[in-house]
Amino acid sequence: AQTVTQSQPEMSVQEAETVTLSCTYDTSENNYYLFWYKQPPSRQMILVIRQEAYKQQNATENRFSVNFQKAAKSFSLKISDSQLGDTAMYFCAFIPTSGTYKYIFGTGTRLKVLA
Amino acid sequence: GAVVSQHPSRVICKSGTSVKIECRSLDFQATTMFWYRQFPKKSLMLMATSNEGSKATYEQGVEKDKFLINHASLTLSTLTVTSAHPEDSSFYICSASQVEREEETQYFGPGTRLLVL
């Protein structure tokens, strides 16, 4: 079975500091995509960053970057220069490239940025 | 980025009535849409996969006669909660799949909060 695990239910970080959210997954697939989604209090799911498994280079999007370790099946999200607007639930998600493109979500990490 | 809308954003209804939720992809065509349910402080639970012009594929444990899904066009999918009961109260989210340069990304609607009295 394919699973996504987020072991940190809640985290907090001081404004302007850096925080890393962890995500591990389990799959026998070789090709897949990994995502981090943000769900602020408005509950709108927002795509933060995506990573293709066949790419060795870690994806970056402005203050957001990932540390993708394929052999270890690890996909952590680093948020640099944290801002109050980063306060949200963060979900790690996985999609195999074969099959029906159904997301498998982790249980989420609630991040609070402190002023 | 691609925009997905949902209507209504929140609805309150009496037990036994049916409620229809619309999901629209506003600036792209989506052959596949997905419906999720999210309980408070929990992750998203996939309910069904909706393909334009064909029957929806329901996840295990989801009653297809209870949650009717229609994907009538490439930009619209509807979820109808039939004979709603208080236990159906939840946050329902749809997503629409867009393929660009052979890469697929799902874009999510803002969600619909359903309260059944």
Interface residues (C-beta under 8 A of the other chain):
Chain A: Y33 Y37 S42 R43 Q44 M45 I46 L47 R50 E52 F91 I95 T100 Y101 K102 Y103 F105 G106 T107 G108 R110
Chain B: G1 T32 F34 Q38 K41 K42 S43 L44 L46 T49 T57 F91 I93 S95 S97 E103 E104 T105 Q106 Y107 F108 P110 G111
